[in-house]
């Protein structure tokens, strides 16, 4: 009888951590918090970087190239005046189309970025959780991050390709030589024309290049996760007694630093798929015949007509846009996760 209080006390002490360990994963892995956090980051990013997105798209396309190239043009005959070309396009956009042109395609961009980032980080966050359970791997495993990033990239590309196609068509739209009018009146008219002239499959042009872009997503997120941990450990106090404010500052610095550095490296390595994707999404020529018909054909034709430099058209505006985009998106994403208590 005297041992019963000890037994009761011992069982009570053991039951506390048991209940805590059962409750923690539910809070730490709320699947919908990733959806909300991703959508918030995407919304902020789309508005801030819209002018750079228009400039990048036009530099990636061959619709606005001043030099007429033939199949016999050598790579060395293309002047590497990227900065002059960028300034010329900015000037021409403002003079010929007004400041509103820098926000052309913002509607489809918002309609695409918000659900795209929501889907991307919902799939990414939950793929990490499921992968850790199925593969029995720690959550900071590189393999786990890679499979989650590739899954997120493929899911996002498949779900949102029609939106990006419409955005690209609107950003590249210009007056036609035969009629003097623009090809598309608005987003809805663009969708209707694509379906009528190119079929449903026309809405998925560039999808193969988007799948190829999953490699960039994987590189970016894997590098980001590793750099974030390294930076957080180096910035935190050795005794682990940081205040709440110090922890928040450390989190922001490590998140933004890791996001920008990882995006720079990943984008530089995988950039050609961006150009190929834009070219595949271009509207057909005025005779209705598309210039680029597939991933391999597009890559070969660009390399033949413009040299390897053509595969890096618009790289500088892309970097100027994508690095702040990654910082904003991941910064807001991580903040929302902390705010709702998931991170």
C-alpha positions as CSV (number, residue, x, y, z in Angstrom):
1,X,0.0,0.0,0.0
2,X,2.9,2.3,0.7
3,X,4.3,1.8,-2.8
4,X,1.1,2.9,-4.5
5,X,1.8,6.6,-4.2
6,X,5.2,6.2,-5.8
7,X,3.8,4.1,-8.5
8,X,1.0,6.7,-9.1
9,X,3.5,9.5,-9.1
10,X,5.8,7.7,-11.5
11,X,3.0,6.9,-13.9
12,X,1.8,10.5,-13.8
13,X,5.3,11.8,-14.6
14,X,5.6,9.4,-17.5
15,X,2.3,10.3,-18.9
16,X,3.1,14.0,-19.3
17,X,5.8,13.7,-21.9
18,X,3.7,11.0,-23.7
19,X,0.8,13.5,-24.1
20,X,3.2,16.2,-25.1
21,X,4.9,14.1,-27.8
22,X,1.5,13.1,-29.2
23,X,0.3,16.7,-29.4
24,X,3.4,18.3,-30.8
25,X,3.4,16.8,-34.3
26,X,-0.1,17.9,-34.8
27,X,0.9,21.5,-34.2
28,X,4.2,21.3,-35.9
29,X,2.8,19.8,-39.1
30,X,-0.5,21.6,-39.8
31,X,-0.8,21.0,-43.6
32,X,-2.9,24.0,-44.3
33,X,-0.5,26.5,-42.8
34,X,1.9,25.8,-45.6
35,X,-0.8,26.7,-48.1
36,X,-1.5,30.0,-46.3
37,X,2.2,30.9,-45.9
38,X,3.0,30.2,-49.6
39,X,0.0,32.2,-50.8
40,X,1.0,35.2,-48.7
41,X,4.6,35.1,-50.0
42,X,3.5,34.8,-53.6
43,X,1.0,37.8,-53.3
44,X,3.7,40.1,-52.0
45,X,6.2,39.0,-54.5
46,X,4.0,39.3,-57.6
47,X,3.2,43.0,-57.0
48,X,6.7,44.2,-56.1
49,X,8.5,42.5,-59.0
50,X,6.0,42.9,-61.8
51,X,8.0,45.5,-63.8
52,X,11.1,43.3,-63.7
53,X,9.0,40.3,-64.8
54,X,7.8,42.2,-67.9
55,X,11.3,43.2,-68.8
56,X,12.7,39.7,-68.2
57,X,10.0,38.1,-70.4
58,X,10.7,40.5,-73.3
59,X,14.4,39.9,-73.1
60,X,13.9,36.2,-73.1
61,X,11.7,36.3,-76.2
62,X,12.9,36.9,-79.8
63,X,9.9,39.1,-80.7
64,X,11.7,42.2,-79.6
65,X,15.2,41.5,-81.0
66,X,16.4,44.3,-83.3
67,X,18.6,42.1,-85.4
68,X,17.2,39.8,-88.1
69,X,18.9,36.5,-87.8
70,X,19.1,33.7,-90.3
71,X,20.0,30.1,-89.8
72,X,23.5,30.9,-91.0
73,X,24.1,33.6,-88.4
74,X,27.1,32.8,-86.3
75,X,27.2,33.2,-82.5
76,X,30.1,35.6,-82.7
77,X,28.1,38.1,-84.9
78,X,25.7,38.8,-82.0
79,X,26.9,41.8,-80.1
80,X,26.9,41.1,-76.3
81,X,25.3,44.5,-75.5
82,X,22.9,43.2,-72.9
83,X,22.9,46.3,-70.8
84,X,22.2,48.6,-73.8
85,X,19.4,46.2,-74.9
86,X,17.9,46.3,-71.5
87,X,17.9,50.1,-71.3
88,X,16.5,50.3,-74.9
89,X,13.6,48.0,-74.1
90,X,12.8,49.9,-70.9
91,X,12.8,53.2,-72.8
92,X,10.7,51.8,-75.7
93,X,8.1,50.3,-73.3
94,X,7.7,53.6,-71.5
95,X,7.6,55.8,-74.6
96,X,5.4,53.6,-76.8
97,X,3.1,51.9,-74.2
98,X,3.3,54.0,-71.1
99,X,4.0,53.1,-67.5
100,X,1.0,50.7,-67.3
101,X,2.9,48.4,-69.7
102,X,5.3,47.5,-66.9
103,X,2.4,45.9,-65.1
104,X,1.0,44.1,-68.2
105,X,0.1,40.5,-67.3
106,X,-0.1,41.4,-63.5
107,X,-3.7,39.9,-63.4
108,X,-2.6,36.5,-64.7
109,X,0.6,36.9,-62.6
110,X,-1.4,37.3,-59.4
111,X,-3.8,34.6,-60.5
112,X,-0.8,32.4,-61.1
113,X,1.7,33.3,-58.4
114,X,-0.6,33.2,-55.4
115,X,-2.0,29.6,-56.1
116,X,1.4,28.5,-57.5
117,X,3.3,29.4,-54.4
118,X,0.5,28.1,-52.2
119,X,0.5,24.8,-54.1
120,X,4.3,24.7,-54.2
121,X,4.9,25.1,-50.5
122,X,1.8,23.1,-49.5
123,X,3.3,20.1,-51.5
124,X,6.8,20.9,-50.3
125,X,6.0,21.1,-46.6
126,X,3.8,18.1,-46.6
127,X,6.1,16.0,-48.8
128,X,8.8,16.6,-46.3
129,X,6.6,15.4,-43.5
130,X,5.3,12.4,-45.4
131,X,8.7,11.5,-46.7
132,X,10.2,11.6,-43.2
133,X,7.6,9.2,-42.0
134,X,7.7,6.8,-45.0
135,X,11.5,6.9,-45.6
136,X,12.3,7.1,-41.9
137,X,14.6,10.1,-42.5
138,X,15.4,13.1,-40.3
139,X,13.6,16.3,-41.5
140,X,16.8,18.0,-42.3
141,X,17.9,15.3,-44.7
142,X,19.1,16.5,-48.1
143,X,17.4,13.6,-49.9
144,X,14.1,14.4,-48.2
145,X,14.4,18.1,-49.3
146,X,15.2,17.1,-52.8
147,X,12.3,14.7,-53.3
148,X,9.9,17.3,-51.7
149,X,11.2,20.1,-54.0
150,X,10.9,18.0,-57.2
151,X,7.3,16.9,-56.2
152,X,6.4,20.6,-55.5
153,X,7.9,21.7,-58.8
154,X,6.0,19.1,-60.9
155,X,2.7,19.7,-59.1
156,X,3.0,23.5,-59.4
157,X,3.9,23.4,-63.1
158,X,1.1,21.1,-64.0
159,X,-1.6,23.0,-62.1
160,X,-0.6,26.5,-63.3
161,X,0.9,26.3,-66.8
162,X,-2.2,27.7,-68.5
163,X,-2.0,30.8,-66.3
164,X,1.7,31.4,-67.1
165,X,1.1,30.9,-70.8
166,X,-1.6,33.6,-70.8
167,X,0.7,35.9,-68.8
168,X,3.6,35.4,-71.3
169,X,1.3,36.0,-74.3
170,X,0.0,39.3,-72.8
171,X,3.5,40.5,-71.9
172,X,4.8,39.8,-75.4
173,X,1.7,41.1,-77.2
174,X,2.3,43.8,-79.7
175,X,0.5,45.4,-82.7
176,X,0.5,43.0,-85.7
177,X,1.9,44.2,-89.0
178,X,-1.2,43.3,-91.0
179,X,-3.9,44.9,-88.9
180,X,-2.1,47.3,-86.6
181,X,-4.1,45.9,-83.6
182,X,-3.0,43.8,-80.7
183,X,-3.6,40.1,-80.9
184,X,-5.3,39.8,-77.5
185,X,-7.8,42.2,-75.8
186,X,-7.5,40.6,-72.3
187,X,-6.8,37.4,-70.5
188,X,-10.1,35.8,-71.4
189,X,-9.8,36.7,-75.0
190,X,-6.3,35.2,-75.0
191,X,-7.6,31.9,-73.5
192,X,-10.4,31.7,-76.1
193,X,-8.0,32.3,-79.0
194,X,-5.5,29.8,-77.8
195,X,-8.2,27.1,-77.4
196,X,-9.8,27.9,-80.7
197,X,-6.6,28.1,-82.7
198,X,-4.3,25.7,-80.9
199,X,-6.6,23.4,-78.9
200,X,-6.5,22.6,-75.2
201,X,-2.9,21.4,-75.6
202,X,-2.0,25.0,-76.5
203,X,-2.5,26.0,-72.9
204,X,0.2,23.6,-71.9
205,X,3.0,24.8,-74.2
206,X,6.2,25.1,-72.2
207,X,5.2,22.4,-69.7
208,X,8.1,20.2,-70.6
209,X,10.5,23.1,-69.9
210,X,8.7,23.7,-66.6
211,X,9.2,20.1,-65.6
212,X,12.9,20.6,-66.4
213,X,12.7,23.7,-64.2
214,X,12.0,21.4,-61.2
215,X,15.7,20.8,-61.1
216,X,16.2,24.5,-60.3
217,X,13.5,24.2,-57.6
218,X,15.2,21.3,-56.1
219,X,18.6,23.0,-56.1
220,X,17.2,26.2,-54.7
221,X,15.3,24.6,-51.8
222,X,18.0,22.0,-50.9
223,X,20.6,24.8,-50.8
224,X,18.2,27.0,-48.9
225,X,17.5,24.5,-46.2
226,X,21.2,23.7,-45.6
227,X,22.3,27.4,-45.7
228,X,19.4,28.4,-43.4
229,X,20.5,25.9,-40.7
230,X,24.2,26.9,-41.0
231,X,23.5,30.6,-40.8
232,X,21.1,30.2,-37.9
233,X,23.6,28.2,-35.9
234,X,26.4,30.7,-36.6
235,X,24.3,33.7,-35.7
236,X,22.7,32.3,-32.5
237,X,24.4,32.7,-29.2
238,X,26.5,29.7,-28.0
239,X,24.6,29.3,-24.8
240,X,21.2,29.2,-26.6
241,X,19.8,31.9,-24.4
242,X,18.6,34.3,-27.1
243,X,15.6,36.5,-26.3
244,X,12.5,36.2,-28.4
245,X,13.5,39.4,-30.4
246,X,17.0,38.0,-31.0
247,X,15.6,34.7,-32.2
248,X,13.3,36.6,-34.6
249,X,16.1,38.7,-36.0
250,X,18.3,35.7,-36.4
251,X,15.5,33.9,-38.2
252,X,15.0,36.8,-40.6
253,X,18.7,37.1,-41.4
254,X,19.3,33.4,-41.9
255,X,16.1,33.1,-44.0
256,X,16.8,36.0,-46.3
257,X,20.5,35.3,-46.6
258,X,19.9,31.6,-47.4
259,X,17.1,32.4,-49.8
260,X,19.0,34.9,-51.8
261,X,22.3,32.9,-52.0
262,X,20.5,29.7,-52.9
263,X,18.4,31.3,-55.6
264,X,21.5,32.9,-57.2
265,X,23.3,29.6,-57.5
266,X,20.3,27.6,-58.6
267,X,19.1,30.2,-61.2
268,X,22.5,30.6,-62.7
269,X,22.9,26.8,-63.2
270,X,19.4,26.1,-64.6
271,X,18.6,29.4,-66.4
272,X,18.4,28.2,-70.0
273,X,15.1,26.4,-69.2
274,X,13.6,29.8,-68.6
275,X,14.4,31.0,-72.1
276,X,13.2,27.8,-73.7
277,X,9.9,28.0,-71.7
278,X,9.2,31.5,-72.8
279,X,9.9,30.7,-76.4
280,X,7.6,27.7,-76.4
281,X,4.8,29.8,-74.9
282,X,5.1,32.6,-77.6
283,X,2.1,33.1,-79.8
284,X,2.4,31.5,-83.2
285,X,3.6,33.7,-86.1
286,X,1.0,35.7,-88.0
287,X,0.8,32.9,-90.5
288,X,-0.3,30.6,-87.7
289,X,2.8,28.5,-87.7
290,X,4.7,28.2,-84.4
291,X,8.5,28.8,-84.6
292,X,9.3,26.5,-81.7
293,X,7.6,23.1,-81.5
294,X,9.3,21.2,-78.7
295,X,11.9,21.2,-76.0
296,X,14.8,19.8,-78.0
297,X,13.9,21.6,-81.2
298,X,13.7,24.9,-79.3
299,X,17.1,24.4,-77.6
300,X,18.8,23.4,-80.9
301,X,17.3,26.3,-82.9
302,X,18.2,29.0,-80.3
303,X,21.8,27.6,-80.1
304,X,22.0,27.5,-83.9
305,X,20.7,31.0,-84.6
306,X,21.9,32.9,-81.5
307,X,24.6,30.8,-80.0
308,X,24.8,29.8,-76.4
309,X,24.4,33.4,-75.4
310,X,20.8,33.2,-76.7
311,X,20.0,30.7,-73.9
312,X,21.0,33.3,-71.3
313,X,18.9,36.2,-72.7
314,X,17.4,38.3,-69.9
315,X,19.6,36.7,-67.3
316,X,20.4,40.0,-65.5
317,X,16.7,41.1,-65.2
318,X,15.9,37.6,-64.1
319,X,18.5,37.7,-61.4
320,X,17.4,41.2,-60.3
321,X,13.8,39.9,-60.1
322,X,14.2,36.3,-58.9
323,X,16.6,36.9,-56.0
324,X,14.4,39.5,-54.3
325,X,11.4,37.3,-55.1
326,X,13.0,34.4,-53.4
327,X,13.8,36.5,-50.4
328,X,10.3,38.0,-50.1
329,X,8.5,34.7,-50.7
330,X,10.5,32.6,-48.3
331,X,10.8,35.4,-45.8
332,X,7.0,35.8,-45.7
333,X,6.5,32.0,-45.8
334,X,8.7,31.4,-42.8
335,X,7.2,34.3,-40.9
336,X,3.6,33.1,-41.4
337,X,4.6,29.6,-40.3
338,X,6.1,31.1,-37.1
339,X,3.1,33.3,-36.6
340,X,0.6,30.4,-36.8
341,X,2.9,28.3,-34.6
342,X,3.9,25.7,-37.2
343,X,7.6,26.6,-37.4
